[in-house]
Each structure stands twice: as C-alpha cells, then as structure tokens.
C-alpha cells in the first residue's frame, strides 16, 4: 500500500497529549520532545513506532498538564516553620527586622508538596495515547498515499500513450529517412553502388532504431504499476525505477531523427520528472 511520508496527528486523553509531525526523509529519523520525568519511555515508544513506519522524519511531542492532576496545594508546614525560624535567627544576628514574603516562601523548593501520582498508570496512559497518535498518523499517511498513487497511475497512462505513439510512428520515420537519402543522391546525379547504398540504409536504420528503448520503457511502466499495488515500503524501489525511465528517455532522445519524436521525448521526460516529485513523498 502506498503511504505518504507527510502527515500530522494529535491524540489526547485527560492531561496527556501527543503531537506527531512527519515529513520526507530517506530513512526513518525519530526525535522526541518530552518532560525529563518520562524520558525512560523513549526507547519503548521508538521501538513501537519502528514496527509501523519505515521512512520519514518524525517529530513527537509529549505534553503533560500537571494542573489537571493537582487541584489543590499542599504546604509542608514543618519546612515553612523552619524557614520562619531561620529568618528570625538572621534578624537577631543582624539586628534588622525582615519582611517575610509569603509568595517567596511558596517558591522555595519543597514548600509546595506534589500530590502522589500513580506513576505506573500515568506511563500506561502515555503509551496508549502515543499508540492512538501513531494510528492516526498511519491513517493519514495511507490516505495521502492513495491520492499520490492515483496521480502517478494517471501519469503512467500518459507515459504509455506517448510510448505507443512513438512506436507507431517509428517505421514511417525510418522510411522517410530512406527516401530523403535517395532524393539527395538523385539530385546530385552520382552513381552509387546498390550494395553499398543498402548497407548505408541498414546502418541508418540501426542507428535510429528505438525499439529496445521503447520495450524497456514499457517494462518499467508495468513494473511501476505493479510496485504501486504492493504492500510495504515502495518509495525507494519507485525512485530507482524513475531513474531507469529517465535513462531510457534520454537514450530515446539521442536517437530521435524527427522533430516530432524529439518533442515526444521531451514530454516523456517532463512526465517522468513530475512522477519523481510525487514519489519523493512515498514511504
């Protein structure tokens, strides 16, 4: 199945949200942005991701909203008393009266006690939410991939049509070249050995023969169509086939002996380049 490498997905449950962005990349490149408290989950999450995706640059962002968990503030009274006593002692030593700011006391590490959180349950929630986000990402990549597949298949039909036209016109072009050479010889009124002339005709026909290139183009077109119907990653194989198509189109262009064939080979190369651009987005 054709999959695009460009996609975005978001999944959220309770206080946890995941965002995953995916863009084109030759290989699978995954990066995580998450609170350090959950960094131990990265290896596990990356492993599960590699089981479903094969190419693309993915940026995975985890956000945990602690405010939704901690609805009230719990203060360490003992620590606050100790801080107050320490301030009084400093006042006695300096002979000055300090104004204790309650807000500053709240900022002191440990004054506000965090509610007990079920860490194991939270990690399970993070993992499940990540799985939901990856599932949504895969679905979007598949939808985009289907659209790209339809575009490439339509372009392949155009390509095959041009190849058929060149094949049909090829015998007439060779015959035209033969008649053109005979006309030139008639104009200059020079006696030519018929055997040697026939050799020149054969050489000319071989030099401009494009049947091998056209056959290979048909083969590559059929292979691209077949690859688009396969399951699993297909982007690299399609990229290679685009190179082969382009090589045959260049050879065909170098053998062109008519203006029309030259224009047709230009059309071939334009369509191949358009397909290549689309295929760069496929996994």
Secondary structure as UniProt FT lines:
FT   STRAND          7..13
FT   TURN            14..15
FT   STRAND          16..23
FT   STRAND          28..33
FT   HELIX           36..41
FT   HELIX           42..50
FT   TURN            51..52
FT   STRAND          56..64
FT   HELIX           66..68
FT   STRAND          74..75
FT   HELIX           77..94
FT   HELIX           102..107
FT   TURN            109..110
FT   STRAND          112..113
FT   HELIX           119..188
FT   HELIX           194..207
FT   HELIX           211..228
FT   HELIX           235..255
FT   HELIX           259..279
FT   TURN            280..281
//
